[in-house]
């Protein structure tokens, strides 16, 4: 099986924000969206996103 795992569980305390770092907007989209879009473009059989902290 061809799978992708995106580790997105950081709290981002050094960013001094209440938002988790992966949800910070970058050019109008949350940073996590770029990682998910890139992974999906590679057509994995399974995509797992690990979230939380």
mmCIF entry with sequence, helices, sheets and N, C-alpha, C, O atoms, coordinates in Angstrom:
data_MODEL
# 
_entry.id   MODEL 
# 
_entity.id                         1 
_entity.type                       polymer 
_entity.pdbx_number_of_molecules   1 
# 
_entity_poly.entity_id                      1 
_entity_poly.type                           'polypeptide(L)' 
_entity_poly.nstd_linkage                   no 
_entity_poly.nstd_monomer                   no 
_entity_poly.pdbx_seq_one_letter_code       
;(UNK)(UNK)(UNK)(UNK)(UNK)(UNK)(UNK)(UNK)(UNK)(UNK)(UNK)(UNK)(UNK)(UNK)(UNK)(UNK)
(UNK)(UNK)(UNK)(UNK)(UNK)(UNK)(UNK)(UNK)(UNK)(UNK)(UNK)(UNK)(UNK)(UNK)(UNK)(UNK)
(UNK)(UNK)(UNK)(UNK)(UNK)(UNK)(UNK)(UNK)(UNK)(UNK)(UNK)(UNK)(UNK)(UNK)(UNK)(UNK)
(UNK)(UNK)(UNK)(UNK)(UNK)
;
_entity_poly.pdbx_seq_one_letter_code_can   XXXXXXXXXXXXXXXXXXXXXXXXXXXXXXXXXXXXXXXXXXXXXXXXXXXXX 
_entity_poly.pdbx_strand_id                 A 
# 
loop_
_entity_poly_seq.entity_id 
_entity_poly_seq.num 
_entity_poly_seq.mon_id 
_entity_poly_seq.hetero 
1 1  UNK n 
1 2  UNK n 
1 3  UNK n 
1 4  UNK n 
1 5  UNK n 
1 6  UNK n 
1 7  UNK n 
1 8  UNK n 
1 9  UNK n 
1 10 UNK n 
1 11 UNK n 
1 12 UNK n 
1 13 UNK n 
1 14 UNK n 
1 15 UNK n 
1 16 UNK n 
1 17 UNK n 
1 18 UNK n 
1 19 UNK n 
1 20 UNK n 
1 21 UNK n 
1 22 UNK n 
1 23 UNK n 
1 24 UNK n 
1 25 UNK n 
1 26 UNK n 
1 27 UNK n 
1 28 UNK n 
1 29 UNK n 
1 30 UNK n 
1 31 UNK n 
1 32 UNK n 
1 33 UNK n 
1 34 UNK n 
1 35 UNK n 
1 36 UNK n 
1 37 UNK n 
1 38 UNK n 
1 39 UNK n 
1 40 UNK n 
1 41 UNK n 
1 42 UNK n 
1 43 UNK n 
1 44 UNK n 
1 45 UNK n 
1 46 UNK n 
1 47 UNK n 
1 48 UNK n 
1 49 UNK n 
1 50 UNK n 
1 51 UNK n 
1 52 UNK n 
1 53 UNK n 
# 
_struct_asym.id          A 
_struct_asym.entity_id   1 
# 
loop_
_struct_conf.conf_type_id 
_struct_conf.id 
_struct_conf.pdbx_PDB_helix_id 
_struct_conf.beg_label_comp_id 
_struct_conf.beg_label_asym_id 
_struct_conf.beg_label_seq_id 
_struct_conf.pdbx_beg_PDB_ins_code 
_struct_conf.end_label_comp_id 
_struct_conf.end_label_asym_id 
_struct_conf.end_label_seq_id 
_struct_conf.pdbx_end_PDB_ins_code 
_struct_conf.beg_auth_comp_id 
_struct_conf.beg_auth_asym_id 
_struct_conf.beg_auth_seq_id 
_struct_conf.end_auth_comp_id 
_struct_conf.end_auth_asym_id 
_struct_conf.end_auth_seq_id 
_struct_conf.pdbx_PDB_helix_class 
_struct_conf.details 
_struct_conf.pdbx_PDB_helix_length 
HELX_P HELX_P1 AA1 UNK A 13 ? UNK A 15 ? UNK A 13 UNK A 15 5 ? 3  
HELX_P HELX_P2 AA2 UNK A 21 ? UNK A 23 ? UNK A 21 UNK A 23 5 ? 3  
HELX_P HELX_P3 AA3 UNK A 31 ? UNK A 41 ? UNK A 31 UNK A 41 1 ? 11 
# 
_struct_conf_type.id          HELX_P 
_struct_conf_type.criteria    ? 
_struct_conf_type.reference   ? 
# 
loop_
_struct_sheet.id 
_struct_sheet.type 
_struct_sheet.number_strands 
_struct_sheet.details 
AA1 ? 2 ? 
AA2 ? 2 ? 
# 
loop_
_struct_sheet_order.sheet_id 
_struct_sheet_order.range_id_1 
_struct_sheet_order.range_id_2 
_struct_sheet_order.offset 
_struct_sheet_order.sense 
AA1 1 2 ? parallel      
AA2 1 2 ? anti-parallel 
# 
loop_
_struct_sheet_range.sheet_id 
_struct_sheet_range.id 
_struct_sheet_range.beg_label_comp_id 
_struct_sheet_range.beg_label_asym_id 
_struct_sheet_range.beg_label_seq_id 
_struct_sheet_range.pdbx_beg_PDB_ins_code 
_struct_sheet_range.end_label_comp_id 
_struct_sheet_range.end_label_asym_id 
_struct_sheet_range.end_label_seq_id 
_struct_sheet_range.pdbx_end_PDB_ins_code 
_struct_sheet_range.beg_auth_comp_id 
_struct_sheet_range.beg_auth_asym_id 
_struct_sheet_range.beg_auth_seq_id 
_struct_sheet_range.end_auth_comp_id 
_struct_sheet_range.end_auth_asym_id 
_struct_sheet_range.end_auth_seq_id 
AA1 1 UNK A 3  ? UNK A 8  ? UNK A 3  UNK A 8  
AA1 2 UNK A 46 ? UNK A 51 ? UNK A 46 UNK A 51 
AA2 1 UNK A 25 ? UNK A 26 ? UNK A 25 UNK A 26 
AA2 2 UNK A 29 ? UNK A 30 ? UNK A 29 UNK A 30 
# 
loop_
_atom_site.group_PDB 
_atom_site.id 
_atom_site.type_symbol 
_atom_site.label_atom_id 
_atom_site.label_alt_id 
_atom_site.label_comp_id 
_atom_site.label_asym_id 
_atom_site.label_entity_id 
_atom_site.label_seq_id 
_atom_site.pdbx_PDB_ins_code 
_atom_site.Cartn_x 
_atom_site.Cartn_y 
_atom_site.Cartn_z 
_atom_site.occupancy 
_atom_site.B_iso_or_equiv 
_atom_site.pdbx_formal_charge 
_atom_site.auth_seq_id 
_atom_site.auth_comp_id 
_atom_site.auth_asym_id 
_atom_site.auth_atom_id 
_atom_site.pdbx_PDB_model_num 
ATOM 1   N N  . UNK A 1 1  ? 0.848  -1.177 0.000  1.00 0.00 ? 1  UNK A N  1 
ATOM 2   C CA . UNK A 1 1  ? 0.000  0.000  0.000  1.00 0.00 ? 1  UNK A CA 1 
ATOM 3   C C  . UNK A 1 1  ? 0.895  1.242  0.000  1.00 0.00 ? 1  UNK A C  1 
ATOM 4   O O  . UNK A 1 1  ? 1.915  1.293  0.687  1.00 0.00 ? 1  UNK A O  1 
ATOM 5   N N  . UNK A 1 2  ? 0.495  2.218  -0.770 1.00 0.00 ? 2  UNK A N  1 
ATOM 6   C CA . UNK A 1 2  ? 1.205  3.501  -0.861 1.00 0.00 ? 2  UNK A CA 1 
ATOM 7   C C  . UNK A 1 2  ? 0.450  4.511  0.011  1.00 0.00 ? 2  UNK A C  1 
ATOM 8   O O  . UNK A 1 2  ? -0.638 4.953  -0.358 1.00 0.00 ? 2  UNK A O  1 
ATOM 9   N N  . UNK A 1 3  ? 1.015  4.872  1.152  1.00 0.00 ? 3  UNK A N  1 
ATOM 10  C CA . UNK A 1 3  ? 0.339  5.777  2.084  1.00 0.00 ? 3  UNK A CA 1 
ATOM 11  C C  . UNK A 1 3  ? 1.209  6.988  2.391  1.00 0.00 ? 3  UNK A C  1 
ATOM 12  O O  . UNK A 1 3  ? 2.436  6.937  2.305  1.00 0.00 ? 3  UNK A O  1 
ATOM 13  N N  . UNK A 1 4  ? 0.546  8.066  2.745  1.00 0.00 ? 4  UNK A N  1 
ATOM 14  C CA . UNK A 1 4  ? 1.234  9.285  3.172  1.00 0.00 ? 4  UNK A CA 1 
ATOM 15  C C  . UNK A 1 4  ? 0.754  9.615  4.575  1.00 0.00 ? 4  UNK A C  1 
ATOM 16  O O  . UNK A 1 4  ? -0.429 9.476  4.886  1.00 0.00 ? 4  UNK A O  1 
ATOM 17  N N  . UNK A 1 5  ? 1.669  10.049 5.412  1.00 0.00 ? 5  UNK A N  1 
ATOM 18  C CA . UNK A 1 5  ? 1.332  10.485 6.762  1.00 0.00 ? 5  UNK A CA 1 
ATOM 19  C C  . UNK A 1 5  ? 1.832  11.910 6.921  1.00 0.00 ? 5  UNK A C  1 
ATOM 20  O O  . UNK A 1 5  ? 3.010  12.196 6.703  1.00 0.00 ? 5  UNK A O  1 
ATOM 21  N N  . UNK A 1 6  ? 0.927  12.799 7.303  1.00 0.00 ? 6  UNK A N  1 
ATOM 22  C CA . UNK A 1 6  ? 1.281  14.194 7.560  1.00 0.00 ? 6  UNK A CA 1 
ATOM 23  C C  . UNK A 1 6  ? 1.214  14.406 9.064  1.00 0.00 ? 6  UNK A C  1 
ATOM 24  O O  . UNK A 1 6  ? 0.160  14.232 9.676  1.00 0.00 ? 6  UNK A O  1 
ATOM 25  N N  . UNK A 1 7  ? 2.332  14.779 9.653  1.00 0.00 ? 7  UNK A N  1 
ATOM 26  C CA . UNK A 1 7  ? 2.386  15.049 11.089 1.00 0.00 ? 7  UNK A CA 1 
ATOM 27  C C  . UNK A 1 7  ? 2.070  16.521 11.311 1.00 0.00 ? 7  UNK A C  1 
ATOM 28  O O  . UNK A 1 7  ? 2.867  17.393 10.965 1.00 0.00 ? 7  UNK A O  1 
ATOM 29  N N  . UNK A 1 8  ? 0.907  16.793 11.889 1.00 0.00 ? 8  UNK A N  1 
ATOM 30  C CA . UNK A 1 8  ? 0.447  18.169 12.069 1.00 0.00 ? 8  UNK A CA 1 
ATOM 31  C C  . UNK A 1 8  ? -0.073 18.375 13.483 1.00 0.00 ? 8  UNK A C  1 
ATOM 32  O O  . UNK A 1 8  ? -1.129 18.974 13.687 1.00 0.00 ? 8  UNK A O  1 
ATOM 33  N N  . UNK A 1 9  ? 0.671  17.876 14.449 1.00 0.00 ? 9  UNK A N  1 
ATOM 34  C CA . UNK A 1 9  ? 0.192  17.890 15.824 1.00 0.00 ? 9  UNK A CA 1 
ATOM 35  C C  . UNK A 1 9  ? 0.841  18.954 16.697 1.00 0.00 ? 9  UNK A C  1 
ATOM 36  O O  . UNK A 1 9  ? 0.600  18.985 17.904 1.00 0.00 ? 9  UNK A O  1 
ATOM 37  N N  . UNK A 1 10 ? 1.644  19.812 16.124 1.00 0.00 ? 10 UNK A N  1 
ATOM 38  C CA . UNK A 1 10 ? 2.330  20.814 16.935 1.00 0.00 ? 10 UNK A CA 1 
ATOM 39  C C  . UNK A 1 10 ? 1.410  21.913 17.427 1.00 0.00 ? 10 UNK A C  1 
ATOM 40  O O  . UNK A 1 10 ? 0.472  22.314 16.738 1.00 0.00 ? 10 UNK A O  1 
ATOM 41  N N  . UNK A 1 11 ? 1.685  22.383 18.600 1.00 0.00 ? 11 UNK A N  1 
ATOM 42  C CA . UNK A 1 11 ? 0.884  23.454 19.188 1.00 0.00 ? 11 UNK A CA 1 
ATOM 43  C C  . UNK A 1 11 ? 1.307  24.819 18.661 1.00 0.00 ? 11 UNK A C  1 
ATOM 44  O O  . UNK A 1 11 ? 0.472  25.716 18.543 1.00 0.00 ? 11 UNK A O  1 
ATOM 45  N N  . UNK A 1 12 ? 2.553  24.989 18.352 1.00 0.00 ? 12 UNK A N  1 
ATOM 46  C CA . UNK A 1 12 ? 3.024  26.259 17.801 1.00 0.00 ? 12 UNK A CA 1 
ATOM 47  C C  . UNK A 1 12 ? 3.168  27.358 18.831 1.00 0.00 ? 12 UNK A C  1 
ATOM 48  O O  . UNK A 1 12 ? 2.873  28.516 18.535 1.00 0.00 ? 12 UNK A O  1 
ATOM 49  N N  . UNK A 1 13 ? 3.608  27.030 20.021 1.00 0.00 ? 13 UNK A N  1 
ATOM 50  C CA . UNK A 1 13 ? 3.710  28.029 21.090 1.00 0.00 ? 13 UNK A CA 1 
ATOM 51  C C  . UNK A 1 13 ? 4.716  29.126 20.765 1.00 0.00 ? 13 UNK A C  1 
ATOM 52  O O  . UNK A 1 13 ? 4.555  30.260 21.217 1.00 0.00 ? 13 UNK A O  1 
ATOM 53  N N  . UNK A 1 14 ? 5.745  28.812 19.994 1.00 0.00 ? 14 UNK A N  1 
ATOM 54  C CA . UNK A 1 14 ? 6.733  29.837 19.643 1.00 0.00 ? 14 UNK A CA 1 
ATOM 55  C C  . UNK A 1 14 ? 6.165  30.878 18.682 1.00 0.00 ? 14 UNK A C  1 
ATOM 56  O O  . UNK A 1 14 ? 6.762  31.938 18.491 1.00 0.00 ? 14 UNK A O  1 
ATOM 57  N N  . UNK A 1 15 ? 5.020  30.582 18.081 1.00 0.00 ? 15 UNK A N  1 
ATOM 58  C CA . UNK A 1 15 ? 4.391  31.547 17.175 1.00 0.00 ? 15 UNK A CA 1 
ATOM 59  C C  . UNK A 1 15 ? 3.575  32.577 17.958 1.00 0.00 ? 15 UNK A C  1 
ATOM 60  O O  . UNK A 1 15 ? 3.074  33.547 17.389 1.00 0.00 ? 15 UNK A O  1 
ATOM 61  N N  . UNK A 1 16 ? 3.451  32.357 19.261 1.00 0.00 ? 16 UNK A N  1 
ATOM 62  C CA . UNK A 1 16 ? 2.725  33.272 20.152 1.00 0.00 ? 16 UNK A CA 1 
ATOM 63  C C  . UNK A 1 16 ? 1.315  33.554 19.633 1.00 0.00 ? 16 UNK A C  1 
ATOM 64  O O  . UNK A 1 16 ? 0.903  34.705 19.487 1.00 0.00 ? 16 UNK A O  1 
ATOM 65  N N  . UNK A 1 17 ? 0.596  32.477 19.363 1.00 0.00 ? 17 UNK A N  1 
ATOM 66  C CA . UNK A 1 17 ? -0.763 32.572 18.843 1.00 0.00 ? 17 UNK A CA 1 
ATOM 67  C C  . UNK A 1 17 ? -1.619 31.506 19.508 1.00 0.00 ? 17 UNK A C  1 
ATOM 68  O O  . UNK A 1 17 ? -1.109 30.488 19.976 1.00 0.00 ? 17 UNK A O  1 
ATOM 69  N N  . UNK A 1 18 ? -2.905 31.743 19.545 1.00 0.00 ? 18 UNK A N  1 
ATOM 70  C CA . UNK A 1 18 ? -3.828 30.751 20.086 1.00 0.00 ? 18 UNK A CA 1 
ATOM 71  C C  . UNK A 1 18 ? -4.141 29.667 19.056 1.00 0.00 ? 18 UNK A C  1 
ATOM 72  O O  . UNK A 1 18 ? -4.662 28.608 19.406 1.00 0.00 ? 18 UNK A O  1 
ATOM 73  N N  . UNK A 1 19 ? -3.825 29.929 17.791 1.00 0.00 ? 19 UNK A N  1 
ATOM 74  C CA . UNK A 1 19 ? -4.060 28.949 16.728 1.00 0.00 ? 19 UNK A CA 1 
ATOM 75  C C  . UNK A 1 19 ? -2.949 27.903 16.695 1.00 0.00 ? 19 UNK A C  1 
ATOM 76  O O  . UNK A 1 19 ? -1.782 28.233 16.906 1.00 0.00 ? 19 UNK A O  1 
ATOM 77  N N  . UNK A 1 20 ? -3.302 26.652 16.434 1.00 0.00 ? 20 UNK A N  1 
ATOM 78  C CA . UNK A 1 20 ? -2.239 25.683 16.153 1.00 0.00 ? 20 UNK A CA 1 
ATOM 79  C C  . UNK A 1 20 ? -1.484 26.130 14.905 1.00 0.00 ? 20 UNK A C  1 
ATOM 80  O O  . UNK A 1 20 ? -2.076 26.714 13.998 1.00 0.00 ? 20 UNK A O  1 
ATOM 81  N N  . UNK A 1 21 ? -0.199 25.861 14.856 1.00 0.00 ? 21 UNK A N  1 
ATOM 82  C CA . UNK A 1 21 ? 0.617  26.404 13.762 1.00 0.00 ? 21 UNK A CA 1 
ATOM 83  C C  . UNK A 1 21 ? 0.146  25.958 12.387 1.00 0.00 ? 21 UNK A C  1 
ATOM 84  O O  . UNK A 1 21 ? 0.270  26.722 11.430 1.00 0.00 ? 21 UNK A O  1 
ATOM 85  N N  . UNK A 1 22 ? -0.386 24.761 12.255 1.00 0.00 ? 22 UNK A N  1 
ATOM 86  C CA . UNK A 1 22 ? -0.814 24.290 10.934 1.00 0.00 ? 22 UNK A CA 1 
ATOM 87  C C  . UNK A 1 22 ? -2.066 25.003 10.431 1.00 0.00 ? 22 UNK A C  1 
ATOM 88  O O  . UNK A 1 22 ? -2.402 24.901 9.251  1.00 0.00 ? 22 UNK A O  1 
ATOM 89  N N  . UNK A 1 23 ? -2.759 25.721 11.311 1.00 0.00 ? 23 UNK A N  1 
ATOM 90  C CA . UNK A 1 23 ? -3.961 26.451 10.899 1.00 0.00 ? 23 UNK A CA 1 
ATOM 91  C C  . UNK A 1 23 ? -3.691 27.913 10.584 1.00 0.00 ? 23 UNK A C  1 
ATOM 92  O O  . UNK A 1 23 ? -4.599 28.633 10.169 1.00 0.00 ? 23 UNK A O  1 
ATOM 93  N N  . UNK A 1 24 ? -2.466 28.358 10.776 1.00 0.00 ? 24 UNK A N  1 
ATOM 94  C CA . UNK A 1 24 ? -2.129 29.741 10.435 1.00 0.00 ? 24 UNK A CA 1 
ATOM 95  C C  . UNK A 1 24 ? -2.268 29.941 8.934  1.00 0.00 ? 24 UNK A C  1 
ATOM 96  O O  . UNK A 1 24 ? -1.813 29.110 8.148  1.00 0.00 ? 24 UNK A O  1 
ATOM 97  N N  . UNK A 1 25 ? -2.892 31.040 8.537  1.00 0.00 ? 25 UNK A N  1 
ATOM 98  C CA . UNK A 1 25 ? -3.070 31.278 7.102  1.00 0.00 ? 25 UNK A CA 1 
ATOM 99  C C  . UNK A 1 25 ? -1.763 31.664 6.416  1.00 0.00 ? 25 UNK A C  1 
ATOM 100 O O  . UNK A 1 25 ? -0.931 32.383 6.969  1.00 0.00 ? 25 UNK A O  1 
ATOM 101 N N  . UNK A 1 26 ? -1.616 31.169 5.207  1.00 0.00 ? 26 UNK A N  1 
ATOM 102 C CA . UNK A 1 26 ? -0.480 31.499 4.361  1.00 0.00 ? 26 UNK A CA 1 
ATOM 103 C C  . UNK A 1 26 ? -1.039 31.669 2.948  1.00 0.00 ? 26 UNK A C  1 
ATOM 104 O O  . UNK A 1 26 ? -1.487 30.705 2.327  1.00 0.00 ? 26 UNK A O  1 
ATOM 105 N N  . UNK A 1 27 ? -1.006 32.894 2.456  1.00 0.00 ? 27 UNK A N  1 
ATOM 106 C CA . UNK A 1 27 ? -1.568 33.202 1.137  1.00 0.00 ? 27 UNK A CA 1 
ATOM 107 C C  . UNK A 1 27 ? -3.026 32.764 1.018  1.00 0.00 ? 27 UNK A C  1 
ATOM 108 O O  . UNK A 1 27 ? -3.452 32.240 -0.011 1.00 0.00 ? 27 UNK A O  1 
ATOM 109 N N  . UNK A 1 28 ? -3.787 32.993 2.101  1.00 0.00 ? 28 UNK A N  1 
ATOM 110 C CA . UNK A 1 28 ? -5.224 32.749 2.071  1.00 0.00 ? 28 UNK A CA 1 
ATOM 111 C C  . UNK A 1 28 ? -5.684 31.347 2.425  1.00 0.00 ? 28 UNK A C  1 
ATOM 112 O O  . UNK A 1 28 ? -6.886 31.078 2.419  1.00 0.00 ? 28 UNK A O  1 
ATOM 113 N N  . UNK A 1 29 ? -4.757 30.444 2.734  1.00 0.00 ? 29 UNK A N  1 
ATOM 114 C CA . UNK A 1 29 ? -5.130 29.079 3.108  1.00 0.00 ? 29 UNK A CA 1 
ATOM 115 C C  . UNK A 1 29 ? -4.345 28.673 4.346  1.00 0.00 ? 29 UNK A C  1 
ATOM 116 O O  . UNK A 1 29 ? -3.229 29.147 4.560  1.00 0.00 ? 29 UNK A O  1 
ATOM 117 N N  . UNK A 1 30 ? -4.929 27.787 5.170  1.00 0.00 ? 30 UNK A N  1 
ATOM 118 C CA . UNK A 1 30 ? -4.159 27.271 6.299  1.00 0.00 ? 30 UNK A CA 1 
ATOM 119 C C  . UNK A 1 30 ? -2.932 26.512 5.788  1.00 0.00 ? 30 UNK A C  1 
ATOM 120 O O  . UNK A 1 30 ? -2.991 25.869 4.741  1.00 0.00 ? 30 UNK A O  1 
ATOM 121 N N  . UNK A 1 31 ? -1.837 26.586 6.517  1.00 0.00 ? 31 UNK A N  1 
ATOM 122 C CA . UNK A 1 31 ? -0.608 25.912 6.091  1.00 0.00 ? 31 UNK A CA 1 
ATOM 123 C C  . UNK A 1 31 ? -0.828 24.418 5.852  1.00 0.00 ? 31 UNK A C  1 
ATOM 124 O O  . UNK A 1 31 ? -0.218 23.838 4.953  1.00 0.00 ? 31 UNK A O  1 
ATOM 125 N N  . UNK A 1 32 ? -1.678 23.805 6.634  1.00 0.00 ? 32 UNK A N  1 
ATOM 126 C CA . UNK A 1 32 ? -1.949 22.376 6.476  1.00 0.00 ? 32 UNK A CA 1 
ATOM 127 C C  . UNK A 1 32 ? -2.533 22.062 5.101  1.00 0.00 ? 32 UNK A C  1 
ATOM 128 O O  . UNK A 1 32 ? -2.280 20.989 4.554  1.00 0.00 ? 32 UNK A O  1 
ATOM 129 N N  . UNK A 1 33 ? -3.305 22.978 4.544  1.00 0.00 ? 33 UNK A N  1 
ATOM 130 C CA . UNK A 1 33 ? -3.913 22.745 3.231  1.00 0.00 ? 33 UNK A CA 1 
ATOM 131 C C  . UNK A 1 33 ? -2.860 22.487 2.163  1.00 0.00 ? 33 UNK A C  1 
ATOM 132 O O  . UNK A 1 33 ? -3.072 21.667 1.270  1.00 0.00 ? 33 UNK A O  1 
ATOM 133 N N  . UNK A 1 34 ? -1.738 23.171 2.245  1.00 0.00 ? 34 UNK A N  1 
ATOM 134 C CA . UNK A 1 34 ? -0.674 22.975 1.252  1.00 0.00 ? 34 UNK A CA 1 
ATOM 135 C C  . UNK A 1 34 ? -0.087 21.567 1.345  1.00 0.00 ? 34 UNK A C  1 
ATOM 136 O O  . UNK A 1 34 ? 0.186  20.938 0.322  1.00 0.00 ? 34 UNK A O  1 
ATOM 137 N N  . UNK A 1 35 ? 0.106  21.078 2.552  1.00 0.00 ? 35 UNK A N  1 
ATOM 138 C CA . UNK A 1 35 ? 0.647  19.725 2.730  1.00 0.00 ? 35 UNK A CA 1 
ATOM 139 C C  . UNK A 1 35 ? -0.343 18.675 2.235  1.00 0.00 ? 35 UNK A C  1 
ATOM 140 O O  . UNK A 1 35 ? 0.050  17.706 1.585  1.00 0.00 ? 35 UNK A O  1 
ATOM 141 N N  . UNK A 1 36 ? -1.623 18.866 2.540  1.00 0.00 ? 36 UNK A N  1 
ATOM 142 C CA . UNK A 1 36 ? -2.649 17.913 2.102  1.00 0.00 ? 36 UNK A CA 1 
ATOM 143 C C  . UNK A 1 36 ? -2.771 17.921 0.582  1.00 0.00 ? 36 UNK A C  1 
ATOM 144 O O  . UNK A 1 36 ? -2.824 16.860 -0.039 1.00 0.00 ? 36 UNK A O  1 
ATOM 145 N N  . UNK A 1 37 ? -2.816 19.098 -0.019 1.00 0.00 ? 37 UNK A N  1 
ATOM 146 C CA . UNK A 1 37 ? -2.926 19.190 -1.479 1.00 0.00 ? 37 UNK A CA 1 
ATOM 147 C C  . UNK A 1 37 ? -1.733 18.531 -2.171 1.00 0.00 ? 37 UNK A C  1 
ATOM 148 O O  . UNK A 1 37 ? -1.900 17.833 -3.171 1.00 0.00 ? 37 UNK A O  1 
ATOM 149 N N  . UNK A 1 38 ? -0.544 18.752 -1.645 1.00 0.00 ? 38 UNK A N  1 
ATOM 150 C CA . UNK A 1 38 ? 0.654  18.155 -2.236 1.00 0.00 ? 38 UNK A CA 1 
ATOM 151 C C  . UNK A 1 38 ? 0.618  16.637 -2.118 1.00 0.00 ? 38 UNK A C  1 
ATOM 152 O O  . UNK A 1 38 ? 0.936  15.928 -3.073 1.00 0.00 ? 38 UNK A O  1 
ATOM 153 N N  . UNK A 1 39 ? 0.232  16.140 -0.954 1.00 0.00 ? 39 UNK A N  1 
ATOM 154 C CA . UNK A 1 39 ? 0.152  14.693 -0.760 1.00 0.00 ? 39 UNK A CA 1 
ATOM 155 C C  . UNK A 1 39 ? -0.898 14.077 -1.681 1.00 0.00 ? 39 UNK A C  1 
ATOM 156 O O  . UNK A 1 39 ? -0.650 13.027 -2.274 1.00 0.00 ? 39 UNK A O  1 
ATOM 157 N N  . UNK A 1 40 ? -2.060 14.707 -1.811 1.00 0.00 ? 40 UNK A N  1 
ATOM 158 C CA . UNK A 1 40 ? -3.114 14.172 -2.674 1.00 0.00 ? 40 UNK A CA 1 
ATOM 159 C C  . UNK A 1 40 ? -2.705 14.178 -4.144 1.00 0.00 ? 40 UNK A C  1 
ATOM 160 O O  . UNK A 1 40 ? -3.124 13.308 -4.907 1.00 0.00 ? 40 UNK A O  1 
ATOM 161 N N  . UNK A 1 41 ? -1.899 15.144 -4.539 1.00 0.00 ? 41 UNK A N  1 
ATOM 162 C CA . UNK A 1 41 ? -1.424 15.207 -5.928 1.00 0.00 ? 41 UNK A CA 1 
ATOM 163 C C  . UNK A 1 41 ? -0.562 13.995 -6.278 1.00 0.00 ? 41 UNK A C  1 
ATOM 164 O O  . UNK A 1 41 ? -0.399 13.670 -7.454 1.00 0.00 ? 41 UNK A O  1 
ATOM 165 N N  . UNK A 1 42 ? -0.013 13.329 -5.273 1.00 0.00 ? 42 UNK A N  1 
ATOM 166 C CA . UNK A 1 42 ? 0.810  12.137 -5.489 1.00 0.00 ? 42 UNK A CA 1 
ATOM 167 C C  . UNK A 1 42 ? -0.021 10.855 -5.512 1.00 0.00 ? 42 UNK A C  1 
ATOM 168 O O  . UNK A 1 42 ? 0.526  9.759  -5.634 1.00 0.00 ? 42 UNK A O  1 
ATOM 169 N N  . UNK A 1 43 ? -1.338 10.992 -5.397 1.00 0.00 ? 43 UNK A N  1 
ATOM 170 C CA . UNK A 1 43 ? -2.302 9.879  -5.480 1.00 0.00 ? 43 UNK A CA 1 
ATOM 171 C C  . UNK A 1 43 ? -2.013 8.725  -4.519 1.00 0.00 ? 43 UNK A C  1 
ATOM 172 O O  . UNK A 1 43 ? -1.854 7.585  -4.954 1.00 0.00 ? 43 UNK A O  1 
ATOM 173 N N  . UNK A 1 44 ? -1.945 9.011  -3.229 1.00 0.00 ? 44 UNK A N  1 
ATOM 174 C CA . UNK A 1 44 ? -1.722 7.914  -2.284 1.00 0.00 ? 44 UNK A CA 1 
ATOM 175 C C  . UNK A 1 44 ? -2.979 7.055  -2.160 1.00 0.00 ? 44 UNK A C  1 
ATOM 176 O O  . UNK A 1 44 ? -4.090 7.533  -2.389 1.00 0.00 ? 44 UNK A O  1 
ATOM 177 N N  . UNK A 1 45 ? -2.798 5.794  -1.800 1.00 0.00 ? 45 UNK A N  1 
ATOM 178 C CA . UNK A 1 45 ? -3.950 4.939  -1.530 1.00 0.00 ? 45 UNK A CA 1 
ATOM 179 C C  . UNK A 1 45 ? -4.607 5.347  -0.216 1.00 0.00 ? 45 UNK A C  1 
ATOM 180 O O  . UNK A 1 45 ? -5.810 5.175  -0.025 1.00 0.00 ? 45 UNK A O  1 
ATOM 181 N N  . UNK A 1 46 ? -3.799 5.886  0.673  1.00 0.00 ? 46 UNK A N  1 
ATOM 182 C CA . UNK A 1 46 ? -4.303 6.294  1.985  1.00 0.00 ? 46 UNK A CA 1 
ATOM 183 C C  . UNK A 1 46 ? -3.556 7.544  2.415  1.00 0.00 ? 46 UNK A C  1 
ATOM 184 O O  . UNK A 1 46 ? -2.344 7.649  2.230  1.00 0.00 ? 46 UNK A O  1 
ATOM 185 N N  . UNK A 1 47 ? -4.289 8.494  2.990  1.00 0.00 ? 47 UNK A N  1 
ATOM 186 C CA . UNK A 1 47 ? -3.689 9.713  3.533  1.00 0.00 ? 47 UNK A CA 1 
ATOM 187 C C  . UNK A 1 47 ? -4.101 9.823  4.991  1.00 0.00 ? 47 UNK A C  1 
ATOM 188 O O  . UNK A 1 47 ? -5.289 9.809  5.311  1.00 0.00 ? 47 UNK A O  1 
ATOM 189 N N  . UNK A 1 48 ? -3.127 9.932  5.862  1.00 0.00 ? 48 UNK A N  1 
ATOM 190 C CA . UNK A 1 48 ? -3.378 10.050 7.299  1.00 0.00 ? 48 UNK A CA 1 
ATOM 191 C C  . UNK A 1 48 ? -2.806 11.382 7.757  1.00 0.00 ? 48 UNK A C  1 
ATOM 192 O O  . UNK A 1 48 ? -1.647 11.697 7.489  1.00 0.00 ? 48 UNK A O  1 
ATOM 193 N N  . UNK A 1 49 ? -3.632 12.165 8.453  1.00 0.00 ? 49 UNK A N  1 
ATOM 194 C CA . UNK A 1 49 ? -3.175 13.427 9.024  1.00 0.00 ? 49 UNK A CA 1 
ATOM 195 C C  . UNK A 1 49 ? -3.254 13.284 10.538 1.00 0.00 ? 49 UNK A C  1 
ATOM 196 O O  . UNK A 1 49 ? -4.335 13.087 11.095 1.00 0.00 ? 49 UNK A O  1 
ATOM 197 N N  . UNK A 1 50 ? -2.117 13.382 11.195 1.00 0.00 ? 50 UNK A N  1 
ATOM 198 C CA . UNK A 1 50 ? -2.050 13.276 12.654 1.00 0.00 ? 50 UNK A CA 1 
ATOM 199 C C  . UNK A 1 50 ? -2.168 14.686 13.214 1.00 0.00 ? 50 UNK A C  1 
ATOM 200 O O  . UNK A 1 50 ? -1.320 15.539 12.952 1.00 0.00 ? 50 UNK A O  1 
ATOM 201 N N  . UNK A 1 51 ? -3.234 14.929 13.994 1.00 0.00 ? 51 UNK A N  1 
ATOM 202 C CA . UNK A 1 51 ? -3.475 16.253 14.567 1.00 0.00 ? 51 UNK A CA 1 
ATOM 203 C C  . UNK A 1 51 ? -3.607 16.144 16.076 1.00 0.00 ? 51 UNK A C  1 
ATOM 204 O O  . UNK A 1 51 ? -3.714 15.049 16.628 1.00 0.00 ? 51 UNK A O  1 
ATOM 205 N N  . UNK A 1 52 ? -3.597 17.288 16.731 1.00 0.00 ? 52 UNK A N  1 
ATOM 206 C CA . UNK A 1 52 ? -3.725 17.326 18.182 1.00 0.00 ? 52 UNK A CA 1 
ATOM 207 C C  . UNK A 1 52 ? -2.396 17.662 18.830 1.00 0.00 ? 52 UNK A C  1 
ATOM 208 O O  . UNK A 1 52 ? -1.361 17.730 18.168 1.00 0.00 ? 52 UNK A O  1 
ATOM 209 N N  . UNK A 1 53 ? -2.444 17.868 20.125 1.00 0.00 ? 53 UNK A N  1 
ATOM 210 C CA . UNK A 1 53 ? -1.212 18.133 20.873 1.00 0.00 ? 53 UNK A CA 1 
ATOM 211 C C  . UNK A 1 53 ? -1.442 17.812 22.316 1.00 0.00 ? 53 UNK A C  1 
ATOM 212 O O  . UNK A 1 53 ? -0.534 17.962 23.134 1.00 0.00 ? 53 UNK A O  1 
# 
